[in-house]
């Protein structure tokens, strides 16, 4: 089915999607019968396509199916597990309306509870799902799409991917688990579009598709003819009526035997060979799908099957594990990177106090962290990483850390931070406590790039100012710029570097608790302190707990409200809020509710003082970049982590918390345009209007990046401008800066996991779209693994690509469930200076089960150069994800269905 598009299912809420196939209708309750009728309502209940570039309006996509199934099972979980401090949810409250993630979270966790992390996690699954149609390792593999009558092999891949999802989730590598889940769901959904299951008159999902020890049924063999010739775009009667299960052939590999069905559509070369035509039901368009009239029936069964798959995972992981898999929580993670050398006693104590405070204050509440990460470091070592979902285990591990031994400055700080980023969930805050500069400063750009990839914000709490050199052993005279790597990483991640002293660290560390709340950083104009010029920021009615933080060599400051009321640096309660000072660090907590309008901050200081304004709100946004893919068998948006020079790119925005209103009767807030600014100076680089896609309550917006941005030399920020329901101004800024990368790097691995003692081939692709590039390529991996590459240097002309192969050797001693990260870095040679570009690939070591033994791709002997057209079809790294309308379920399914699923998975 079309993968990167965004057509929306608009079923009214119902329970039939969660019923096992053998439940007769008389056994259903009145609400179930009512909702069953809603499932069978006319096709007008489907939402239109939100991407105007797509050629099949009204189609239902992999993304729709995945999100709707996830919302269905999430509601099921909420119905069965009432919130501890709130009234239980009732199915009747969700009848007659479209199911939205924001509404679910508000009903379960309380009004204003953010669904941002859940929607981002679900976006990871949908991105991985869509990637199956773009990745070079999967897009033409019939086993991963149930093509070419490879039905048994397809089920092997499907079951293997689901098993890998379970293993990765149990190892707390939820990013990898979501990637494998997306791949599994893609194959599962493709079965109903690419096979003749629907044409055989089936009204329920295949009963044994998820059960590896059951027969799939009577399968067509090579010599069994399955299709007749069809000369039209629409081929409703080309199947021969055989009772055998079959699927269509696509392209030329493998070649289509005589008498067999094709996939069909303009881009399927096999469909021009007799018998012509095809049987796919991917879309509503006959140009893409010869069996387009059965698209909705196929989508219905694919949705039911996807719900079964999510329910299966819930039964095996348990409710807590399933919630972690999809980040079904409004809470953030708690991630600490701690310097443990002898001079760090106060800092370690401060970290313990803050961690204990957060755990005790939020235990049992919706804001209790669900994931804890701890990475110690010193010199010359760092790690190991400790991850857990149990607050008591985290506290015990943290309490065992003490400042021991010497260790002269500098320390292995960035290595430890990289390890924390590898294990910290996306959209999290990471806090680094140290009093030393980094010994591993060569990792600066790589770690900065990884923070953007993971969308994690890093805050450094440094108990030494930039000029002091006392209190530690020194092996050399240290540069006053030795902390610059921290500044680079903090700027890239949207975090900050705070310099303080030992006697103040416990108080300054209180920002840890504040930052783990759902805060947004308000944009400042200008974003940095300019002598004689005030900093201005806007406050709207949807903000609360506004906090101003100022640190540096500040002699005075003045905060002025929209009504002209002023407050200076004096400690205590003032007319605007409460001020606390800890050395050269001020924190002003404004009175609630804050005055709306434009505020000013005037700062008098030496050096480079820092000012940050944060506030609590549920109205925020997620964003990604993408390239329109208007031709090919699967039109849609090719996702990118960052814009690539030379590629016309779209910005894709998903607004979260749209249910937030100043007054319940107000219209929905909306954003009208996006402003791009250079970082850190704040110069405007251009602005473009935001075009709504689909119903406003979805919060889906798109904009084409201005051409001037393609030539931007440095990082840039995004600022969304709009109005609330009362017509007052709204401003929201992305927490991380973005950058236009000079080349596109694609790094992909083999299907499945790594086995100890194995050698895994990896594929690398480099593409240039903006002109000649002369590049050096460097690779890195965990220290105990060996990595070789056949490509260390490449010269590319415009619209040219290079292919390379890497081989990863997994030692026999590799621990099961250990995470491996492979990094490829492209740097320009002297004649072609370009910015560093990184590609990251996460892999997991797992002792394979017999059914997971898959043939590895053939290894190539050298790089291959190809010409890339401007309408380049690359493989996605990141795409846009949403959690929109869906289906509600019946709590009865959770018990009976769970039993069925457990029986089916006994062989996993």
C-alpha positions in Angstrom: 0.0 0.0 0.0 1.2 3.6 -0.5 3.6 4.1 2.4 4.6 7.7 2.9 1.3 9.3 2.2 -1.0 10.5 4.9 -4.6 9.6 4.1 -6.6 9.3 7.2 -9.0 6.7 8.3 -12.1 8.3 9.7 -14.0 5.4 11.1 -16.3 6.4 13.9 -15.3 4.7 17.1 -16.3 1.1 17.3 -15.3 -2.2 18.9 -15.7 -4.7 16.1 -12.1 -4.3 15.0 -11.0 -6.0 18.2 -13.2 -9.1 18.1 -11.8 -12.5 17.3 -13.1 -13.9 14.0 -15.0 -16.7 15.6 -17.3 -14.6 17.8 -20.9 -14.7 16.5 -22.8 -11.5 16.4 -25.5 -12.6 19.0 -22.8 -12.7 21.6 -22.0 -9.0 21.3 -23.5 -6.4 23.6 -25.7 -3.5 22.3 -22.7 -1.1 22.1 -20.7 -3.6 20.2 -23.5 -4.1 17.7 -23.9 -0.4 17.3 -20.3 0.1 16.7 -20.1 -2.8 14.3 -22.6 -0.9 12.1 -20.4 2.1 12.2 -17.5 0.0 10.9 -19.6 -1.0 7.9 -20.6 2.6 7.2 -20.2 4.2 3.7 -16.7 5.2 2.4 -17.4 8.8 3.0 -16.3 8.2 6.5 -12.7 8.2 5.3 -10.7 11.4 5.5 -9.2 12.9 2.3 -5.6 12.7 1.4 -3.5 15.3 3.3 -0.7 15.5 0.8 -1.9 17.1 -2.4 0.9 15.6 -4.4 -0.5 12.1 -4.1 -2.3 10.7 -7.1 -4.9 8.5 -5.3 -7.3 10.7 -3.3 -9.3 8.7 -0.7 -6.7 6.0 -0.3 -5.8 4.5 3.1 -2.1 4.1 3.8 0.2 2.1 5.9 0.6 5.1 8.2 -3.2 5.4 8.6 -3.5 1.7 9.4 -0.6 1.7 11.9 -1.7 4.7 13.8 -5.4 3.7 13.9 -4.5 0.2 15.2 -2.2 1.7 17.9 -4.8 4.1 19.1 -7.4 1.3 19.2 -5.2 -0.9 21.4 -4.1 2.1 23.5 -7.7 2.9 24.3 -8.2 -0.7 25.1 -5.4 -0.5 27.6 -6.9 2.6 29.2 -10.3 1.0 29.5 -8.8 -2.1 31.2 -6.3 -0.2 33.5 -8.2 2.8 35.1 -5.9 5.7 36.1 -5.0 5.5 39.7 -6.1 9.0 40.7 -8.8 9.7 38.1 -12.2 8.3 37.2 -12.2 5.3 34.9 -12.7 5.8 31.2 -16.0 4.7 29.6 -16.3 3.5 26.0 -19.5 5.5 25.6 -17.6 8.7 26.0 -15.8 8.0 22.7 -18.7 7.0 20.6 -19.6 9.1 17.6 -16.4 11.0 17.3 -12.9 10.4 15.8 -10.3 9.1 18.2 -7.4 11.5 18.7 -4.2 10.9 20.8 -4.7 14.3 22.5 -8.2 13.4 23.6 -7.1 10.0 24.8 -4.3 11.5 27.0 -6.6 14.2 28.3 -9.2 11.7 29.3 -6.8 9.3 30.9 -4.0 11.4 32.4 -5.9 14.7 32.9 -6.5 17.8 30.8 -3.4 19.3 29.2 -1.4 16.1 29.5 0.9 16.1 26.5 0.8 13.2 23.9 3.9 14.5 22.2 6.1 11.5 23.1 3.5 9.0 22.3 3.0 10.6 18.9 6.7 10.7 18.3 7.1 7.0 19.2 4.3 6.1 16.9 5.9 8.2 14.2 9.0 6.0 14.6 6.9 3.0 13.8 5.2 4.6 10.8 8.6 5.8 9.5 10.0 2.3 9.7 6.8 1.0 8.0 7.1 3.5 5.1 10.9 2.8 4.8 10.2 -0.7 3.6 9.1 0.8 0.2 12.3 2.9 0.0 15.2 1.2 1.6 17.4 -0.5 -1.0 17.6 -3.6 1.2 13.8 -4.1 1.3 12.0 -2.2 -1.4 12.5 -4.9 -4.1 12.5 -7.9 -1.7 9.3 -9.9 -2.4 9.7 -11.7 0.9 9.1 -8.4 2.7 5.9 -7.5 0.8 4.3 -10.9 0.3 4.9 -10.6 -3.5 5.7 -13.2 -6.1 3.9 -16.0 -4.3 6.6 -15.9 -1.6 3.9 -16.3 1.1 5.7 -18.8 3.3 8.9 -16.8 3.2 7.0 -13.6 3.8 5.5 -15.1 7.0 8.9 -16.1 8.2 10.1 -12.6 7.8 7.0 -11.2 9.5 7.2 -13.5 12.5 10.9 -12.9 12.8 10.4 -9.1 12.8 7.8 -9.4 15.5 10.0 -11.6 17.6 12.8 -9.1 17.2 10.4 -6.4 18.3 9.8 -8.3 21.5 13.5 -8.9 22.2 14.5 -5.3 21.5 11.7 -4.0 23.7 12.7 -6.4 26.6 16.3 -5.1 26.1 14.9 -1.6 26.6 16.0 -0.6 23.1 12.7 0.8 22.1 13.9 2.7 19.1 15.1 -0.5 17.5 11.9 -2.3 18.6 9.8 0.4 16.8 11.9 0.0 13.7 11.3 -3.8 13.6 7.6 -3.3 14.5 7.2 -1.0 11.5 8.8 -3.5 9.2 6.5 -6.3 10.5 3.4 -4.2 10.2 4.3 -3.2 6.6 4.5 -6.9 5.6 1.4 -7.8 7.5 -0.7 -5.0 5.8 0.8 -5.8 2.4 -0.5 -9.3 2.6 -4.1 -8.1 2.3 -3.3 -5.7 -0.6 -1.0 -7.9 -2.6 -2.6 -11.4 -2.2 -6.0 -12.6 -3.3 -7.2 -13.1 0.2 -9.9 -10.4 -0.2 -10.9 -11.7 -3.7 -11.5 -15.2 -2.1 -14.3 -13.6 -0.2 -12.6 -13.6 3.2 -14.2 -11.3 5.8 -11.6 -11.7 8.6 -7.8 -11.6 8.7 -5.9 -14.8 7.9 -6.1 -16.9 11.1 -2.6 -18.3 10.9 -0.5 -15.5 9.4 1.1 -14.7 12.8 1.4 -18.3 13.9 4.7 -19.8 12.7 3.7 -23.5 13.3 0.4 -23.3 11.4 -0.1 -24.0 7.7 -1.1 -21.0 5.6 -3.6 -23.1 3.6 -3.6 -24.2 0.0 -0.9 -22.2 -1.8 -0.6 -21.8 -5.6 2.4 -23.6 -6.9 4.7 -22.5 -9.8 2.7 -24.4 -12.4 -0.7 -23.3 -11.3 -2.1 -20.5 -13.5 -3.8 -17.7 -11.4 -4.6 -14.8 -13.7 -6.1 -14.1 -17.2 -5.1 -11.2 -19.5 -6.5 -7.7 -18.8 -5.9 -4.8 -21.2 -7.6 -2.1 -19.0 -6.4 -0.2 -16.0 -9.1 -1.7 -13.9 -9.1 -5.5 -13.8 -11.9 -6.7 -11.5 -12.2 -10.1 -13.1 -8.8 -11.2 -14.1 -8.3 -13.8 -11.3 -9.2 -17.3 -12.6 -11.3 -18.1 -9.5 -8.9 -20.7 -8.2 -9.2 -21.6 -4.4 -5.5 -21.3 -4.1 -3.8 -18.5 -2.3 -1.5 -16.4 -4.5 0.1 -13.0 -4.8 1.3 -10.8 -7.7 4.8 -10.5 -9.2 6.4 -7.1 -9.3 9.2 -6.0 -11.7 11.6 -8.4 -13.2 13.2 -10.1 -10.2 12.0 -12.7 -9.8 10.6 -13.1 -13.3 6.9 -13.8 -13.6 6.2 -17.4 -14.7 3.5 -18.0 -17.4 -0.1 -17.6 -16.2 0.8 -15.8 -13.0 -0.6 -12.5 -11.7 1.3 -9.3 -11.6 1.2 -6.7 -8.9 0.0 -4.2 -11.5 0.1 -0.4 -12.1 2.1 1.8 -14.4 5.4 1.2 -12.6 5.2 -2.6 -12.6 7.2 -3.9 -15.6 5.9 -7.4 -15.1 2.3 -6.2 -15.8 3.2 -5.6 -19.5 3.9 -9.4 -19.9 1.0 -11.8 -20.4 -1.2 -12.1 -18.5 -1.3 -8.3 -18.4 -2.9 -6.3 -15.6 -2.5 -7.0 -11.9 -4.3 -7.6 -8.6 -2.9 -5.1 -6.0 -5.3 -3.0 -4.0 -2.8 -0.4 -2.7 -5.0 2.6 -3.6 -8.2 3.9 -5.0 -6.6 4.8 -8.3 -6.7 2.3 -11.2 -3.5 3.8 -12.5 -1.7 2.3 -9.5 -4.1 -0.5 -8.4 -5.9 -2.8 -10.9 -8.1 -4.0 -8.1 -8.8 -0.5 -6.7 -12.4 -1.3 -6.1 -11.4 -3.7 -3.3 -9.1 -1.2 -1.7 -11.3 -0.5 1.3 -12.0 -4.1 2.0 -8.3 -4.8 2.0 -7.7 -1.8 4.3 -10.3 -3.1 6.7 -8.7 -6.5 7.0 -5.3 -5.0 7.2 -6.5 -2.8 10.1 -8.0 -5.7 11.9 -4.7 -7.7 11.5 -2.7 -4.7 12.7 -4.8 -4.5 15.8 -4.2 -8.2 16.4 -0.4 -7.6 16.1 -0.4 -4.8 18.6 -2.6 -6.8 20.9 -0.2 -9.7 20.6 2.8 -7.5 21.6 0.8 -6.2 24.5 0.0 -9.8 25.7 3.7 -10.7 25.5 5.2 -7.5 27.0 2.6 -6.8 29.5 0.9 -3.4 29.9 3.9 -1.7 31.4 6.3 -3.0 28.7 3.8 -2.2 25.9 3.4 1.3 27.3 7.1 1.8 27.2 7.3 0.4 23.6 4.9 3.2 22.4 5.8 5.8 25.1 2.2 5.9 26.3 3.0 8.5 29.0 3.2 12.2 29.3 6.4 11.9 31.3 10.0 12.4 30.3 12.9 10.1 30.9 15.6 10.9 33.5 19.1 10.6 32.1 22.3 11.5 34.0 26.0 11.6 32.8 28.2 11.9 35.8 31.9 12.7 36.2 33.1 10.5 39.1 36.6 11.8 39.7 37.6 12.8 43.2 36.7 16.5 42.9 33.1 15.7 42.0 31.6 15.0 45.5 29.3 18.0 45.6 28.1 17.5 42.0 27.3 13.8 42.6 25.4 14.7 45.8 23.4 17.3 43.9 22.5 14.8 41.2 21.4 12.3 43.9 19.2 14.9 45.6 17.5 15.9 42.4 16.9 12.4 41.3 15.5 11.4 44.7 13.3 14.5 44.7 11.9 13.7 41.2 11.3 10.0 42.1 9.5 10.8 45.4 7.5 13.8 44.1 6.2 12.1 41.0 5.9 8.5 42.1 2.5 7.1 41.2 1.6 10.2 39.1 1.4 10.5 35.3 4.6 12.5 35.3 6.7 9.7 37.0 9.6 9.0 34.6 9.3 5.6 32.9 12.9 5.3 31.8 16.2 6.0 33.7 19.7 6.2 32.3 22.9 6.6 34.2 26.4 6.8 32.6 29.5 7.5 34.8 32.8 8.6 33.4 36.3 9.6 34.5 39.8 9.3 32.9 40.5 7.1 31.0 37.3 5.2 31.2 33.5 5.8 30.8 30.5 3.6 31.4 29.0 1.1 31.7 25.5 2.4 31.0 22.8 1.5 33.4 19.2 1.6 32.1 16.1 0.6 34.0 12.4 1.4 34.3 12.4 0.8 38.0 13.0 4.0 40.1 14.2 2.1 43.1 16.9 0.3 41.0 17.9 3.6 39.5 18.2 5.2 42.9 20.2 2.3 44.3 22.6 2.4 41.4 23.0 6.2 41.7 23.5 5.9 45.4 26.4 3.6 44.9 28.4 6.2 42.9 31.0 8.1 44.8 33.7 10.5 43.8 36.8 8.4 44.0 40.4 8.8 43.0 42.1 11.6 41.0 42.1 11.7 37.3 43.5 14.9 35.9 41.5 17.1 33.6 40.4 16.5 30.8 37.9 13.6 31.0 36.0 11.2 28.7 32.8 13.3 28.9 31.6 13.1 25.2 32.2 9.4 25.0 29.9 8.9 28.0 27.4 11.3 26.5 27.4 9.4 23.3 26.7 6.2 25.2 23.8 8.0 27.0 22.3 9.2 23.7 22.4 5.7 22.4 20.2 4.5 25.3 18.0 7.5 26.0 14.6 7.7 24.4 14.1 10.5 21.8 12.6 13.8 23.0 14.4 13.5 26.4 16.6 15.7 28.5 20.1 14.6 29.4 22.0 16.2 32.2 25.8 16.2 32.4 27.5 16.9 35.7 31.3 17.7 35.4 34.0 20.1 36.4 36.4 19.1 33.6 36.7 19.8 29.9 36.4 16.9 27.4 39.5 14.7 26.6 37.6 13.3 23.6 36.8 16.7 21.9 37.2 14.9 18.5 33.7 13.5 19.1 32.1 17.0 19.2 30.5 17.1 15.8 29.4 13.5 15.9 27.7 13.8 19.3 26.1 17.1 18.2 24.7 15.4 15.1 23.5 12.5 17.2 21.6 14.9 19.5 19.7 16.1 16.4 19.1 12.6 15.3 17.7 11.6 18.7 16.0 15.0 19.3 17.5 15.0 22.8 18.3 18.2 24.7 21.7 18.2 26.6 22.3 20.5 29.6 25.9 20.7 31.0 26.2 21.7 34.6 29.9 22.7 34.9 31.3 23.6 38.3 34.2 25.6 37.0 34.1 28.8 35.0 35.9 29.2 31.8 39.0 31.0 33.2 39.7 29.2 36.4 42.2 26.3 36.5 42.3 25.4 40.2 41.2 22.3 42.2 42.4 19.6 39.8 45.7 18.0 38.7 46.7 19.3 35.3 49.0 17.5 32.9 49.2 20.7 30.8 48.1 24.3 30.6 44.5 24.3 29.5 43.0 26.6 27.0 40.2 29.0 28.1 38.3 27.6 25.1 38.5 24.0 26.4 34.7 24.0 27.2 33.8 25.0 23.6 32.8 21.4 22.7 30.1 21.5 25.3 28.8 24.8 23.8 28.7 23.2 20.4 26.7 20.2 21.6 24.4 22.3 23.7 23.6 24.6 20.8 22.9 21.7 18.5 20.6 20.0 20.9 18.7 23.1 22.2 20.3 22.7 25.6 22.7 25.0 27.5 26.0 25.1 29.4 25.6 26.5 32.9 28.8 27.4 34.8 28.5 27.5 38.6 30.5 26.7 41.8 30.5 23.8 44.2 28.6 25.8 46.9 25.7 26.5 44.4 25.5 23.3 42.5 22.7 21.8 44.6 20.5 24.8 44.1 21.3 25.2 40.4 20.6 21.5 39.8 17.0 22.2 40.6 16.6 22.9 36.9 16.7 19.1 36.4 13.3 18.8 37.9 11.9 21.7 36.0 13.3 20.5 32.7 11.8 17.0 33.0 8.3 18.7 33.0 6.7 19.4 29.7 8.4 22.7 28.9 8.9 24.7 25.8 11.6 27.2 25.2 10.2 30.6 24.2 12.0 32.3 21.3 13.9 35.5 22.2 14.4 38.5 19.8 17.3 38.8 19.6 18.2 35.3 20.8 21.5 36.5 22.4 22.3 39.5 24.6 23.2 42.6 22.6 24.4 45.5 24.7 21.8 48.3 24.9 19.1 46.2 23.3 16.3 44.5 25.2 15.4 40.8 24.7 11.7 40.4 23.8 9.5 37.3 24.1 5.8 36.7 23.8 3.5 35.1 26.3 0.1 33.6 25.3 -2.8 32.3 27.3 -1.8 28.7 26.8 1.4 29.1 28.8 1.9 28.8 32.5 4.8 28.5 34.9 6.9 30.9 32.9 10.5 30.9 34.1 13.4 33.2 33.2 17.0 32.0 33.8 20.0 34.3 33.5 23.6 33.3 34.2 27.0 34.8 33.5 28.9 37.8 34.7 25.7 39.9 35.2 25.7 43.2 37.0 22.0 43.8 36.7 18.9 43.0 34.8 15.3 44.2 34.5 12.2 42.3 33.4 9.3 44.3 32.1 5.8 43.0 31.6 3.4 44.0 28.8 1.7 46.4 31.2 5.0 48.2 32.0 5.6 46.6 35.5 9.3 46.0 36.1 11.3 43.7 38.4 15.1 43.7 39.0 17.6 41.1 40.3 16.6 41.5 43.9 15.9 38.1 45.6 12.5 37.2 46.9 9.0 37.9 45.8 8.6 40.9 43.4 5.7 42.4 41.5 6.1 39.9 38.6 7.4 36.8 40.3 9.8 35.1 42.7 13.6 35.6 42.2 16.3 33.2 43.4 20.0 33.7 43.0 22.8 31.2 43.3 26.1 32.9 42.6 26.0 34.1 39.0 22.8 32.2 38.3 19.3 33.8 38.6 16.0 32.0 38.3 12.8 34.1 38.2 9.5 32.2 38.4 6.7 34.4 37.1 3.4 34.7 38.8 0.6 32.5 37.4 -1.3 33.2 35.3 1.3 35.3 33.5 0.4 38.5 31.7 -0.1 37.9 27.9 1.7 40.0 25.4 5.3 41.1 24.7 7.8 41.0 27.6 11.2 42.6 27.7 14.5 41.7 29.5 17.3 44.2 29.7 20.6 42.7 30.8 23.8 44.5 31.8 26.8 42.1 31.9 30.4 41.4 30.9 31.3 38.6 28.5 28.5 36.5 27.1 25.6 36.1 29.6 22.9 33.5 28.8 19.2 34.1 29.0 16.5 31.4 28.6 12.8 31.6 29.0 10.8 28.4 29.4 7.1 27.7 30.1 4.8 24.8 30.6 2.2 24.1 27.9 0.7 21.2 26.0 0.6 23.1 22.8 3.8 22.2 21.0 4.9 20.6 17.7 6.9 17.9 16.1 8.6 18.4 12.7 10.4 16.5 10.0 11.7 17.1 6.5 10.8 15.3 3.4 11.1 15.2 -0.4 8.0 14.7 -2.5 8.0 11.5 -4.4 5.3 11.9 -7.1 6.3 9.2 -9.5 6.9 5.5 -8.7 4.6 2.7 -7.4 4.4 4.3 -3.9 4.0 8.1 -4.2 4.4 10.1 -1.0 7.0 11.9 1.0 10.5 10.6 1.3 11.7 11.5 4.8 14.9 13.2 5.8 16.5 13.9 9.2 17.9 17.2 7.8 17.5 19.0 4.5 20.0 18.0 1.8 21.6 20.7 -0.4 20.2 20.6 -3.9 16.9 18.8 -3.0 13.7 20.7 -2.9 12.5 19.9 0.6 9.2 20.2 2.5 8.9 21.0 6.2 6.2 18.7 7.7 4.7 19.9 11.0 2.5 18.1 13.5 1.0 20.3 16.1 0.3 18.6 19.5 -2.1 19.7 22.2 -4.5 21.5 19.9 -7.3 20.8 22.4 -5.6 23.5 24.6 -7.8 26.6 24.7 -7.8 29.7 26.7 -11.6 29.2 27.1 -13.4 25.9 26.4 -15.6 27.6 23.8 -12.8 29.2 21.8 -11.9 28.0 18.3 -8.8 25.8 17.9 -5.4 27.6 17.9 -3.6 27.6 14.5 -0.2 28.4 13.0 0.0 30.3 9.8 3.6 30.5 8.9 7.1 29.5 9.9 10.2 31.8 10.3 13.7 30.5 9.8 16.5 32.2 11.7 20.2 31.7 11.8 21.7 30.2 15.0 22.9 31.7 17.3 22.7 35.3 16.0 19.0 35.1 15.1 19.1 36.8 11.7 15.9 36.0 9.7 16.7 33.7 6.8 13.1 33.8 5.4 9.6 32.7 6.1 7.0 30.6 4.3 3.3 30.0 4.8 2.1 26.8 6.4 -0.5 25.0 4.5 -3.0 22.9 6.5 -3.4 19.3 5.4 -6.6 17.6 6.4 -9.0 18.6 9.2 -7.7 21.3 11.5 -8.0 19.1 14.6 -5.2 16.9 13.2 -2.7 19.8 13.3 -1.0 18.7 10.1 0.9 21.4 8.3 3.4 21.6 5.4 5.6 24.2 3.8 8.3 24.3 1.1 11.7 25.4 2.4 12.7 28.7 0.7 15.6 28.4 -1.8 17.6 30.9 0.2 17.7 28.4 3.1 19.6 25.9 0.9 22.6 28.2 0.8 22.6 28.8 4.6 26.1 28.1 5.8 25.3 27.4 9.4 22.5 26.0 11.6 19.0 27.5 11.6 16.0 27.4 13.9 12.3 27.1 13.2 9.7 29.4 14.7 6.0 28.8 14.2 3.8 31.9 14.2 0.0 31.8 14.6 -3.0 32.8 16.7 -4.9 31.2 19.5 -8.7 30.8 19.4 -9.2 34.4 20.5 -7.0 35.8 17.8 -4.0 36.6 20.0 -0.4 35.8 18.8 1.2 32.5 19.3 4.9 31.7 19.0 6.5 28.3 19.3 10.1 27.4 18.5 11.7 24.1 17.8 14.1 23.1 20.6 16.9 21.8 18.3 18.6 23.7 15.5 18.7 22.3 12.0 21.3 22.4 9.3 21.4 21.8 5.5 23.8 18.8 4.9 25.9 18.8 1.8 25.4 15.2 0.9 23.0 12.4 1.7 24.3 9.4 3.6 22.2 6.2 3.7 23.4 3.3 5.9 21.3 0.1 6.1 21.9 -3.3 7.6 20.7 -6.8 7.0 17.2 -7.9 8.1 17.1 -9.4 11.5 19.6 -9.1 14.4 23.3 -9.8 14.7 24.5 -13.1 16.1 27.7 -13.5 18.1 30.5 -14.8 15.9 28.8 -13.6 12.7 29.9 -11.2 10.0 27.2 -8.8 8.8 27.2 -6.9 5.5 26.0 -3.3 5.6 25.1 -1.1 2.7 26.2 2.5 2.3 25.0 5.1 -0.2 26.3 8.6 -0.7 24.5 11.0 -3.0 25.2 14.6 -4.1 22.6 17.0 -5.6 24.4 20.3 -5.3 27.6 20.0 -7.3 30.9 18.1 -7.2 32.0 16.7 -3.9 35.4 15.2 -3.0 34.8 13.2 0.2 36.7 11.2 2.8 34.6 8.6 4.6 35.3 7.4 8.2 33.6 4.6 10.0 33.4 3.8 13.7 31.7 1.2 15.9 31.8 -0.1 19.5 35.3 -0.9 20.6 34.9 -4.7 20.7 33.6 -5.0 17.2 35.6 -4.9 14.0 34.4 -2.9 11.0 35.9 -2.8 7.5 34.8 -0.8 4.4 35.6 -1.0 0.8 35.0 2.8 0.4 37.2 5.4 2.1 37.1 8.2 -0.5 34.7 9.1 -3.3 34.3 11.9 -5.7 30.8 12.7 -6.8 29.5 15.0 -9.5 26.1 16.6 -9.3 23.2 14.1 -9.1 25.6 11.2 -8.7 25.6 8.4 -6.1 28.2 6.0 -4.8 27.5 2.6 -3.3 29.8 0.9 -0.8 29.8 -2.1 1.4 30.9 -2.4 5.1 31.4 -5.6 7.0 30.7 -5.8 10.7 32.4 -8.6 12.6 30.5 -9.5 15.8 32.9 -11.1 18.4 31.9 -14.5 20.0 32.0 -12.7 23.3 29.4 -10.1 22.3 26.7 -10.1 25.0 23.1 -10.9 23.9 20.8 -7.8 23.9 23.8 -5.5 23.5 23.3 -2.4 21.3 25.7 -1.7 18.5 25.9 1.7 16.8 27.7 2.1 13.5 28.6 5.6 12.4 29.8 6.8 9.0 31.2 10.3 8.7 31.7 12.2 5.4 34.2 15.1 5.4 35.3 17.2 2.5 38.9 17.1 1.3 41.0 20.2 1.0 39.8 20.9 -2.5 36.2 20.4 -1.5 35.5 21.7 2.0 32.1 20.6 3.2 30.5 20.3 6.6 30.6 17.0 8.4 27.8 14.7 7.6 26.9 11.6 9.7 24.8 8.5 9.3 24.0 6.3 12.3 22.8 2.7 12.3 21.6 0.9 15.4 21.8 -2.9 15.6 21.2 -5.4 18.4 23.1 -8.6 19.1 20.8 -11.6 19.5 21.3 -15.3 19.5 19.1 -16.3 16.6 16.2 -18.8 16.7 16.1 -21.4 13.9 13.2 -19.6 12.1 15.2 -16.4 12.0 18.1 -17.8 10.0 17.8 -15.6 6.8 20.0 -15.5 3.8 22.3 -12.5 4.0 22.6 -10.2 1.0 25.3 -10.9 -1.5 28.5 -9.0 -0.8 29.8 -6.7 -3.4 33.5 -6.2 -4.0 33.6 -2.5 -4.6 31.7 0.7 -4.8 29.3 1.3 -7.6 28.7 4.8 -9.1 25.3 5.6 -10.5 23.6 8.7 -11.8 20.8 10.1 -9.7 18.1 12.1 -11.3 16.7 15.2 -9.6 13.6 13.1 -8.7 15.9 11.0 -6.6 14.3 8.0 -4.8 16.4 7.6 -1.7 15.8 5.5 1.3 14.3 7.3 4.3 16.0 8.1 7.5 13.2 10.0 9.2 9.7 10.8 8.1 6.6 12.5 9.5 4.5 10.7 12.1 1.1 11.4 13.5 -1.4 9.8 15.8 -4.8 10.9 14.6 -8.2 9.3 14.1 -8.7 5.7 14.9 -11.0 3.0 16.2 -12.1 2.2 19.7 -12.1 -1.3 21.0 -14.0 -3.7 23.3 -12.4 -4.7 26.6 -13.8 -8.2 26.0 -11.1 -8.7 23.3 -8.3 -8.0 25.8 -9.0 -11.3 27.6 -10.1 -13.7 25.0 -7.9 -12.3 22.3 -4.9 -12.4 24.6 -5.5 -16.1 25.3 -5.7 -16.7 21.5 -2.5 -14.8 20.9 -0.6 -16.5 23.6 -1.6 -19.9 22.2 -0.5 -18.8 18.8 2.9 -17.6 20.0 3.8 -20.6 22.0 6.4 -21.5 19.3 8.2 -18.1 19.4 
